[in-house]
Amino acid sequence: MTQSNERNVRSNLEQLYQAIDESGLDEYQYMKRTFKSWEKEIINSFIYPYTNGYLEGINNKIKVIKRMSYGIRNFQRLRNKVLCSLI
């Protein structure tokens, strides 16, 4: 797996911005503003190989268990069910 460097990512973003400007479509201008406001985070997502995908998966699993366990009145039972499913 090769990692991108910041200069390469910035160069590609500038090419994207230029293509958006050349397109002349207003919808892309809104996307460009969004990308520019999140530019630091976008660049970091390409440079660093870390994600929070694993934790998001755990959170999703807990939410599904909570939906399936609607009606359980005992919190300790729900807690045990969640903990057992994460093993």
C-alpha positions as CSV (number, residue, x, y, z in Angstrom):
1,M,0.0,0.0,0.0
2,T,1.5,3.3,-1.0
3,Q,0.7,6.4,1.0
4,S,0.1,9.8,-0.6
5,N,2.1,12.8,0.3
6,E,0.6,16.2,1.0
7,R,2.0,17.8,-2.1
8,N,0.5,15.1,-4.4
9,V,-2.9,15.3,-2.7
10,R,-3.0,19.1,-2.9
11,S,-2.0,18.9,-6.6
12,N,-4.9,16.5,-7.3
13,L,-7.3,18.7,-5.4
14,E,-6.2,21.7,-7.4
15,Q,-6.8,19.8,-10.6
16,L,-10.3,18.9,-9.4
17,Y,-11.0,22.5,-8.6
18,Q,-9.8,23.6,-12.0
19,A,-12.0,21.0,-13.7
20,I,-15.0,22.2,-11.6
21,D,-14.3,25.8,-12.7
22,E,-14.1,24.8,-16.3
23,S,-17.4,22.8,-16.2
24,G,-19.4,26.0,-15.5
25,L,-22.0,24.0,-13.5
26,D,-23.4,25.7,-10.4
27,E,-23.9,22.3,-8.7
28,Y,-20.2,21.6,-8.8
29,Q,-19.4,25.0,-7.3
30,Y,-21.3,24.0,-4.2
31,M,-19.3,20.8,-4.0
32,K,-16.1,22.8,-4.5
33,R,-17.0,25.1,-1.5
34,T,-17.6,22.0,0.6
35,F,-14.3,20.4,-0.4
36,K,-12.5,23.7,0.3
37,S,-14.0,24.0,3.8
38,W,-13.0,20.4,4.6
39,E,-9.7,20.5,2.7
40,K,-7.5,19.8,5.7
41,E,-9.5,16.8,6.7
42,I,-9.6,15.5,3.1
43,I,-5.8,15.8,2.8
44,N,-5.3,14.0,6.1
45,S,-7.6,11.1,5.1
46,F,-5.2,10.5,2.1
47,I,-2.0,10.9,4.0
48,Y,-2.7,8.9,7.2
49,P,-3.8,5.2,7.0
50,Y,-6.0,5.5,10.1
51,T,-9.8,5.2,10.1
52,N,-12.5,4.9,12.7
53,G,-14.3,2.3,10.6
54,Y,-13.9,-0.4,13.2
55,L,-15.5,1.7,16.0
56,E,-18.3,2.8,13.7
57,G,-19.0,-0.9,13.0
58,I,-19.2,-1.6,16.7
59,N,-21.6,1.4,17.2
60,N,-23.8,0.2,14.4
61,K,-23.9,-3.3,15.9
62,I,-25.0,-1.9,19.3
63,K,-27.7,0.2,17.6
64,V,-29.0,-2.9,15.8
65,I,-29.1,-4.9,19.0
66,K,-30.9,-2.1,20.8
67,R,-33.6,-2.0,18.0
68,M,-34.0,-5.8,18.2
69,S,-34.2,-5.7,22.0
70,Y,-37.0,-3.2,22.2
71,G,-39.0,-4.0,25.3
72,I,-36.2,-5.3,27.5
73,R,-36.8,-3.5,30.8
74,N,-33.7,-4.7,32.6
75,F,-30.7,-2.6,31.6
76,Q,-28.3,-5.2,32.9
77,R,-29.8,-7.8,30.6
78,L,-29.4,-5.4,27.6
79,R,-25.9,-4.6,28.6
80,N,-25.0,-8.3,28.9
81,K,-26.6,-9.0,25.5
82,V,-24.5,-6.2,23.9
83,L,-21.3,-7.4,25.6
84,C,-21.8,-11.0,24.6
85,S,-22.4,-10.1,21.0
86,L,-19.1,-8.2,20.8
87,I,-17.0,-11.1,21.8
